[in-house]
Amino acid sequence: MMISTPAQARYAPKKVDFFDFERAVSLWSTLKTGEAYDAEYAKCASSEAYNHWDARWLNDGSTKIEDLQLEDEADRKLVEYCHDLNRTYDYWARWYDSIEKMMTTTTALNPNGPIAEPWNEWKVLCERYDYWYEKYRDRGYNDDHKNIFTGECNDLPDWRLPDQVKKYDTLLANSVIRSGKNNEQSRMVVSNYLAKHGDTLSKADRKALEEIIKQFQ
């Protein structure tokens, strides 16, 4: 990912924060990898007009595109496109932060303890979200608090940075090991972790994981 800092959304954008919300839906649905996102964001990072706009809009959300007094229509279209692209990432980052928090802490949303599941296979986590929204619908929690792009839970693009992938996989593998569940999913989770991150581990840690995998077989 070209965005080189950990995902921490500045806020959770609403539908009205996009120039073209349907375009944002398309970005969410089609840019499935960090590489695909980077290819789109490259033209934004080098745009002086967009960087100026983004700084002004983040400081004052009531700023209008007309305030930039752009003479070139192409610049205006690029600013609007890049704005929607960046706000889509902001929304993704808010979701990612929420998911990671569910994996590491006990909250009102997961009172029985951390929930760790494979990426985009969040069965228990999604059930908890649905329960929460229904329980507190009378307090203003409605469908707008769900994924505003699709209304779904298991369809996040994978825009994680390498360090975020490793952290997620580590949390997941540790959760599986602690659970003691001897099944195929447990074996696959730990095996995948070893295959993806084994070269970053000590010899002792690699050997320990290999032994755990044998126990799962």
C-alpha positions in Angstrom: 0.0 0.0 0.0 1.2 3.5 -0.8 -0.4 4.8 2.4 2.5 3.9 4.6 1.1 4.4 8.1 -1.1 2.0 10.0 -4.8 2.3 9.2 -6.3 4.8 11.5 -9.3 6.6 10.1 -9.6 10.2 10.8 -13.3 9.7 11.0 -16.0 7.4 9.5 -17.3 9.1 6.3 -21.0 9.2 5.6 -22.7 9.0 2.2 -22.9 12.8 2.0 -19.1 13.1 2.3 -18.6 11.7 -1.2 -18.9 13.6 -4.5 -20.2 10.4 -6.2 -21.2 7.7 -3.8 -21.9 5.1 -6.5 -18.3 5.6 -7.6 -17.1 4.9 -4.1 -19.2 1.7 -4.1 -17.4 0.7 -7.3 -14.0 1.5 -5.8 -14.8 -0.7 -2.7 -16.0 -3.5 -4.9 -13.3 -3.5 -7.6 -10.1 -2.5 -5.9 -9.7 -5.7 -3.9 -5.9 -5.5 -3.2 -3.5 -2.9 -1.9 -1.7 -3.0 -5.3 -4.9 -2.1 -7.1 -5.6 0.7 -4.7 -2.0 2.0 -5.1 -2.3 2.1 -8.9 -5.3 4.4 -8.5 -3.9 6.5 -5.7 -0.6 7.2 -7.6 -2.2 10.0 -9.7 -3.7 11.5 -6.5 -0.4 11.6 -4.6 1.3 13.7 -7.3 -1.6 16.1 -7.7 -1.0 19.5 -6.1 -4.6 20.5 -6.6 -5.8 17.4 -4.8 -3.4 17.6 -1.9 -4.4 21.2 -1.4 -8.1 20.3 -1.5 -7.6 17.4 0.9 -5.9 19.5 3.5 -8.6 22.2 3.3 -11.5 19.7 3.4 -10.1 17.8 6.3 -9.7 21.0 8.2 -13.2 22.2 7.3 -15.7 19.7 5.9 -17.9 22.5 4.7 -15.3 23.5 2.1 -16.7 23.5 -1.5 -14.9 22.4 -4.6 -15.6 25.9 -6.0 -13.5 27.4 -3.2 -10.4 26.0 -5.0 -11.2 28.1 -8.1 -9.8 25.4 -10.4 -9.6 26.6 -14.0 -9.0 23.2 -15.5 -12.0 20.9 -15.6 -9.6 17.9 -15.6 -8.2 19.1 -12.3 -11.6 19.3 -10.8 -12.6 15.8 -11.9 -9.3 14.4 -10.5 -9.9 16.2 -7.2 -13.4 14.7 -6.9 -12.2 11.2 -7.9 -9.2 11.3 -5.5 -11.5 12.6 -2.7 -13.8 9.7 -3.1 -10.9 7.3 -3.3 -9.4 8.6 -0.1 -12.7 8.7 1.8 -13.3 5.1 0.8 -10.0 4.3 2.4 -10.9 6.2 5.5 -14.0 4.2 5.8 -12.1 0.9 5.3 -9.6 2.0 8.0 -12.4 2.6 10.5 -13.7 -0.9 9.8 -10.3 -2.4 10.1 -9.6 -0.7 13.4 -12.9 -2.0 14.7 -12.1 -5.6 13.7 -8.6 -5.5 15.1 -10.0 -4.1 18.4 -12.5 -7.1 18.5 -9.5 -9.4 18.2 -7.6 -8.0 21.1 -10.0 -6.6 23.7 -13.3 -7.3 25.4 -15.9 -4.7 24.7 -19.6 -4.2 25.0 -19.8 -5.6 21.4 -17.9 -8.8 22.3 -18.5 -9.2 26.1 -17.3 -12.9 26.0 -13.8 -11.9 25.0 -11.7 -11.3 21.8 -13.0 -12.8 18.5 -10.4 -13.9 16.0 -11.5 -15.3 12.6 -9.8 -15.6 9.2 -9.9 -12.4 7.0 -13.3 -11.9 5.4 -14.6 -15.0 7.1 -16.1 -13.3 10.1 -19.0 -15.4 11.2 -19.1 -14.7 14.9 -17.9 -11.1 14.5 -20.7 -10.4 11.9 -23.3 -12.0 14.2 -22.2 -9.7 17.0 -22.5 -6.6 14.7 -26.0 -7.7 13.6 -27.1 -8.3 17.2 -25.8 -4.9 18.3 -27.5 -3.0 15.5 -30.8 -4.7 16.1 -30.6 -4.3 19.9 -29.9 -0.6 19.8 -31.8 0.3 16.7 -34.0 2.6 18.8 -30.9 4.6 19.8 -30.1 5.5 16.3 -28.2 2.4 15.1 -29.6 1.6 11.7 -28.4 0.2 8.4 -26.3 3.3 7.9 -24.1 2.0 10.7 -23.4 -1.1 8.7 -21.2 -1.2 5.6 -22.5 1.8 3.8 -21.2 0.5 0.4 -22.7 -3.0 0.4 -24.5 -3.6 3.7 -22.4 -6.7 4.0 -19.8 -7.7 6.6 -17.5 -10.2 4.9 -16.5 -8.1 1.8 -13.7 -5.8 2.9 -11.0 -5.1 0.3 -7.6 -6.3 1.5 -5.8 -2.9 1.8 -3.7 -4.0 4.7 0.0 -3.0 4.9 2.5 -5.9 5.4 2.9 -5.2 9.1 -0.9 -5.2 9.5 -1.1 -8.6 7.7 1.5 -10.0 10.0 -0.2 -8.6 13.1 -3.6 -9.9 12.0 -2.2 -13.4 11.2 -0.3 -13.5 14.5 -3.5 -12.6 16.5 -5.4 -15.2 14.6 -2.8 -18.0 15.0 -2.4 -17.2 18.8 -6.2 -17.3 19.2 -6.4 -20.7 17.5 -3.6 -22.1 19.6 -5.1 -20.9 22.8 -8.5 -22.3 21.9 -7.0 -25.8 21.7 -9.5 -26.8 19.0 -8.1 -29.7 17.1 -9.6 -29.3 13.6 -8.8 -28.7 10.0 -9.3 -24.9 10.2 -6.9 -24.7 13.2 -4.3 -26.6 11.3 -4.7 -24.4 8.2 -4.5 -21.2 10.2 -1.2 -22.1 11.8 0.2 -23.7 8.7 -0.6 -20.6 6.6 1.0 -18.4 9.3 4.2 -20.5 9.2 4.3 -20.4 5.4 3.8 -16.6 5.2 5.8 -15.4 8.2 8.1 -18.3 9.1 11.2 -16.5 7.8 10.7 -13.7 10.4 10.5 -16.1 13.3 13.3 -17.6 15.4 14.3 -21.2 14.9 12.7 -22.1 18.2 9.4 -20.5 17.3 9.3 -22.2 13.9 9.9 -25.5 15.5 7.2 -24.9 18.1 4.7 -24.1 15.4 5.6 -27.2 13.5 4.9 -29.3 16.5 1.6 -27.6 17.0 0.7 -28.3 13.4 1.5 -32.0 13.9 -0.8 -32.0 16.9 -3.7 -30.7 14.8 -3.3 -33.4 12.2 
